[in-house]
């Protein structure tokens, strides 16, 4: 039984809600391990194709690291998958959407950046405020933000620890979609519905090629690299089903294999 999150399965979509509203969904060591377990299940279940991560209540997606827990001497242990069970989950193969319904500070912002898509309500706020409490954004924020937006703009956020409203995040480019207050989760579910219209094998291949390809500065090197996921796609049932469904003028019956 989970204590620090809730999980809702709806067809091929899993929605995980951080559930510590009394601490603005800030996370501590026990929560990291709980979330690691649910995301392990998500990754291993062939019937789950898309994940959504959001926060309970209308104030916060996640305020990040639970500094009160840390100050009280609580364990700072984390699983190998990192903060919230995802910031170091580098072998993740399925798309994840962050539905940011309020503040996403520090580790909370890093959770969102670790997802593939960020849908933000207009009242959302983002920051990497760790330097103001003698820390640094070492759960991926210092690496992912400069890769998501222009480096000088990222450094402006990192070096001042300032709060950035959702509209500015959208203008900078780390927010995928901006929606009215209270609609982040419903918009994320609509976005997930668009993803599951596509072949799960094609989506997993696309994620893999984008991520690994970005390791190369030269497009030629990225395109000539061997990707196991591409070989899997070429030998998949979905590759047969897609053109067949198109020729028969019907919706494809994806198998995800």
N, C-alpha and C positions, 0 to 999 in steps of 0.2 A: 504493500500500500504506500503510495507516494505521499509525502508530507509537504513538499515545497513546490510542487507543480501539479497541474491537472492536464490530462491528455484526452482529446476527443478525436475519434476516428470517424471519418465520413467518406466512405468509398475508398478511393486511392489517396486521400489526403489525411495527414495527421497534424492536428493543431495542438501545440504544447504551450500552456499558459504558465508563466512564472507566477507563483502563488505565495508571495510574502508581502501583501499590500501594506501591512503595518510597518514595514521597513522599506517601502517604495520598491519592493521586489529586488532589493539588494541581495546578493548571493554570498553564501559562506561555504565552508568546506563540505558539510553534509549535503547541501543543495547541489554542489558540483558533481558529487558522486551519484546522486539520484538522477540528475539530468544525463550524465554519461550513460546510465543504464537504459533510459528511454530512447536515447539517440542510437545506442547499439541496436535496440529492437527495430527502430525505424530503418536503419541501414540494412539489416538482415532480412526484413520481411519483403518478399517479392511483390506483394499486393499493395504496398505503400510506395507511391511514386513521388509525392511532393510533401514537404514539411513546412509548417508555419510556426513561427515563434512569436509570442506576444506576452504582455504583462497583465496581471489582474488589476482591476480598478481603472479609474479614469485619470490618474495622476502620473503614473510612471510605467514605462516599458521596463526599465531597470535602472536603479541608481548606482549600479555597479558593485564594487566590493563592499561588503558589510564591515565598515570600519569599526563600528561598535563591538561587533563580535571579535575583531582582531585586537582592539584595545583591551577587551576583557580576558585576553589570553587564549582565545579560541584557536583551534588548529587552522593552519593555512594550507593544509594538504589539498592537492587537486589530482584528478585522474590524468592519465597520459593525454586524454583528449582536450585538456586545458580548461579554462574558465567557462563555466556553464556547460561543460561537456562538448564544446564545439570549436573553441578558438584554435586548438591544435589538432583538430580532426582533419588532417591533411589528406586522408584517403577517402573522404566522403564522396559518394558518387551520385547522390540524388539532390535535386534543387531544394533550397530552403529560402523562405520568404520571411523577413522581419516585418511584423505589423507593429509599428511604433506608435503607441497611443498616448504618450506623454514624454516625460524626461528620459533620455538615454545618455547617462553620464558615465564616464570612465569605462569600467568593464561592461556596462550596459551598452555603450556605443560600440565597444569592441565586439560584443555579441552580434549587434546589427551588422557591423562591417564584415563579420565572418560569414554572414548569409549572402546569397547571390543577388537578392533583390531587397530593397528597403522601401516599404510603403509607409509614409508618414502622415499622421494627422496634422492639421495646421497648428495645433497647440504643442506639438512635439518640440523638444529642445535637445541639442546634441553638444557634447563637450568631452574633452580629455583633460579633466581638472586635476589630475594626479600631482603635478608639481606644487599645487597649493597646499598639499598635505605631506610634502616630502617624498612623494612616490613618482613613478613614471609609468606610462601606459605600455607595459611590457606583455600584455596579453594579445598583442597583434596590432594595436592602434597605431604605434609608431611606424609600422611597416605597411599596413593596409591603407591607411588614409592617404599617404603620399603616392600610392599606386592607384587610388580611386579618383583623385583630383589633382590639378597642377601642384607641383611640389611647393612653390612659394606660397600658395594659398593654404596648403596643408600646414606649412611651418608657421603661418600666421595664427592658425588655431592652436597648434601644439605649444608654441612658445609663450602664448598669452593665457592659455587654458580658458579662453572665453567661451561663453555659451552662444551657440549658433541656432537661430530659429529654423524651423522646418523649411520655410520658403527660401531662405538663403542656402540651406543644404541642397534643395532642388536646383537652385541656380548654379551652385558649385558642381553638382553632378553626383554626389554620393547618395542622394535620395532619388529613387526611381520614379515614384509617383506621389503627388501631393493630393491629399483628400481632406474634406471637411472634418472638424473635430467629431470624434465618436464613430468615424467610419473606417478606421484603419483596418480592423479585422475583416469587416465585410468586403472591403476592397481587395484585401489579400486573398480571401477565398475566391473572389471573382477572377483574380489573376491566376490562382492555382488551377481554376477550371479551364482557363485557356491553355495552360501547360499540359494538362492531362488529355487534351484533344490531340496532342502530338505523341509520336511513338516514344515510350519510355527509354528504349534503347538509343534512339536518336538523341534524346535529351541528355542521357548520361554520357554519350560520346561527345556531344557538343561541350558539356561542362569540362570534360577531361581535356579536350583539345585546346579550349580557350586557356584554361589554367596552366597547362604544361607549356603551351605555345608562348605564353607571356614570359617564360623564363629566358627566351631568346630575344635579343635586340633586333636581329635580322629576320625579316619575314621569310626569306628564303630558307633559312635554317629551321624555322618553326614548321614550315610547310613540308620540308623533306624529312622531318623526324618521323620515326616509326611510333605509332600509337597502337597499343594493344586493343584499346576501345574501338578503334576503327575496324580492326580485323573482326572483332566481335559483332559490330554492326553489319559488316558485309556477309556474315554467316548467320544472321538472325532470321527468325520467322517474320519479324516486323518488316524487314526489307522486302520480303515477298508479298506480305499483306498490303502494304501501302500502295504500290502500283496496281495491285489487283483490285483493291477497293476503288481506286480512282477510275480504273477502266470500267468497272461495274456501276459507277455513279452511286456509291453508298459510303457510309461512314466506316472507317477501318475498325476492325476488331483487334486491337493491340494485345499482344501476349506479354510484351515486356521481356522477350527472350529471342 
